[in-house]
Amino acid sequence: MKRIGIVGGGQLARMLALAGRRLGVACEVLDPAEQPCAASVARHLRGDFDDLQALDRLVADCSVATFDFENVAVAPLAHLAQRMPVRPPPKALAVAQDRLEEKRFIAELGIPVAPFRSVDTLHDLRAAVDELGGPCLIKTRRFGYDGKGQWKLRDSSDCESVWAALAGTPAIAEAWVPYQRELSLIVVRDAQADHRLYPLTENHHVDGILAHSLAPATADAALAAEAKRLAFALVDALDYVGVLAIELFEVDGHLMVNEIAPRVHNSGHWSIEGAHCSQFENHLRAVTDLPLGDAEARGCSLMLNVIGQWPDRQALLACPGVNIHDYEKAPRPGRKIGHLTVCADHPNELGERAQRLFVAAGKSALWPALRERIAAISVQR
Amino acid sequence: MKRIGIVGGGQLARMLALAGRRLGVACEVLDPAEQPCAASVARHLRGDFDDLQALDRLVADCSVATFDFENVAVAPLAHLAQRMPVRPPPKALAVAQDRLEEKRFIAELGIPVAPFRSVDTLHDLRAAVDELGGPCLIKTRRFGYDGKGQWKLRDSSDCESVWAALAGTPAIAEAWVPYQRELSLIVVRDAQADHRLYPLTENHHVDGILAHSLAPATADAALAAEAKRLAFALVDALDYVGVLAIELFEVDGHLMVNEIAPRVHNSGHWSIEGAHCSQFENHLRAVTDLPLGDAEARGCSLMLNVIGQWPDRQALLACPGVNIHDYEKAPRPGRKIGHLTVCADHPNELGERAQRLFVAAGKSALWPALRERIAAISVQR
């Protein structure tokens, strides 16, 4: 049996390991925490991500390495890559870790991205705002996630305060994109360049954190073709092996890439019940050279994140068709501790199920906007 | 978080524990093996099933106990039942452990069973064959599974040899039933007498072991109503909490109960992908007083057991839509070491997927008969 070493032992590693248990692919997670949430379903190797002894142990135990978060330092990963296959390739990680490199890489492939400028000085920042216009977004080049390390700059009068907040951290300025929808794509590619693409997913963020995802998103043939083209172009250019997540904006009927994540992704969690083969299983299949699985949707699905604390379990489970995914993580404000998925053959039924679920989860305020989106799927059918 | 103690750590406990991981219900398995297959996903308490110290530890660790096989001795279970809730109730176990008690219990509810006679002596055996006619089946009253402890007796001339094979073990004689199909039902009931019923499943045995299951089985409204009536009557009479499996014969358009199993069951494995809430999750929900989940089928499903050794994984995973369930058990002739499930929205697609799967699994010889059965679902639609 092949063992996969996973750098990081959070909920993504946990769901990879759970998929591996069924598939007969064992996982070993490297994580400094005493009891990371993947440890109850995978072997846990306790150590810091840059602990060379721990990394060597991973090399001894496993035949291939992967990671469950993109902020792994490049040096330890290079240490691993000299000793065993690391999938996805470290190059993809390097690109995704740096918003400037990422934007340049994507733009060079002819894929639309928001106009951007490098910002290393206050002068750069002022010039960028002049050229891109206001409002615009300023983001640290590295280590941002869930909306952290980002500022919305209204006009040039905000330059001083944003520059102070940046405190000299290298940054990127991006033009504000008046998008209609936030979408994402999960694509998987294996070492033989075989691809599978999950359908476009529609995402809704609250306070910079993904709140819920709807899949498949409404999309006409032209938009679906655009999605496929850009997804395949990205993974091919990176000689990618594994799952890549692509966050997108829909602007006037076209797609623009916001960012990529070289790993399984929150917006693909619906695929556990909503596709024949989940993003987690397909990542494992790709990195261990097993044939890729079917990424087509089974009916339609709605995934709702559980953030901070659990709603009442009795109320949640009384909702027809709900699937609870508990990450066994301690509750903490703003922390993703689980997710909930409902699926249905038809959007009308999904709507009924989602409405009950949103009430039970105390998210009624989010429901009216979602109802419209589910109705849109229904119309498209 | 509630912890469930499971007596037995085989694949059924493993799949319960895997469902529990998602649901946020932790499991602890009691098993004498060094590394039972549930141990990689649940806490393992090593001990014999009648080890009172180990049982007391289970009481200390858990809030409710259940079991993953029906041949648990009654005495240790009574020990547990005095100290914590045991679900399903030990009475159901006692009935299911003894084929004679089982048949009497079912018959008293007015549910059809094959004509039967108690056999304790050679004289009883001869009288039974005279009354029931040949051929008939002789089964030990206790500890039979997967066709073990059973003999088919052609006529009275076989009495001596079967009696010798029995070697004094108390037995039951059953009339041979000229059935058209082997079916099964999975029903779940909670402590508030709420019920959920999975659709009828059609089962195919080879050498006394379940080879594959097809769900939902074709069934007209009258047969489905009969199934519901008998399933609810059985669980209500036992004041049952948890999943009960009912093995059935279809004889001239009516149902006859062959046997019951007070646990999750091999013929319900399709429900992991083929229903919104699997039999495993519903068992956990029932025994921990959580609301029951949706037992309706999602499309149609085919489950194929992996017995003895694994077919080539690459070939299996190249089949569209296949789900591998590896129990992480050592290969051994006749041993159930995993199962495979394919699902589809429409029977025609299921047929295509099943055919590819049967070829990849080296089971082409079983395919023609299954093709006819899948075609029957298609016609019914």
Interface residues (C-beta under 8 A of the other chain):
Chain A: M1 L18 R21 R22 L23 G24 A26 S40 V41 H276 C277 R285 L290 P291 G293 D294 R298 G299 W310 R313 Q314 L317 A318 P320 G321 V322 N323 I324 H325 D326 E328 G338 C343 D345
Chain B: L18 R21 R22 L23 G24 A26 S40 V41 H276 C277 R285 L290 P291 G293 D294 R298 G299 W310 R313 Q314 L317 A318 P320 G321 V322 N323 I324 H325 D326 E328 G338 C343 D345
